[in-house]
Amino acid sequence: PPQFRHVGAEVQMQNEAGETKTFFIAKIEDGKVSIDGNHPLAGKTLTVQVKILEVRDAQPGEDRTSGIHSVQAPGSTSIN
């Protein structure tokens, strides 16, 4: 369709299960369209500013949480 014939156009596509995903037109050359399914911020530098509102002792079981959900800080506190 004409509305998708420019770089940067947003295209919604649906699979056989009915799930939709957003793609972006990345390149058009020689009559072929290349689409990109990455998040628009993928590959870009992202700066995040945060304000810590509370620091507390870990609750039972939080010390066993993996990944970024629980970061052990020096002493008896954790950052969640």
Buried (B, 14 or more C-beta within 10 A) or exposed (E): EEEBEEEEBEBEEEEEEEEEEEBBBBEBEEEEBEBBEEEEEEEEEEEEEEEEEEEEEBEEEBEEBEEEEBEEEEEEEBEB
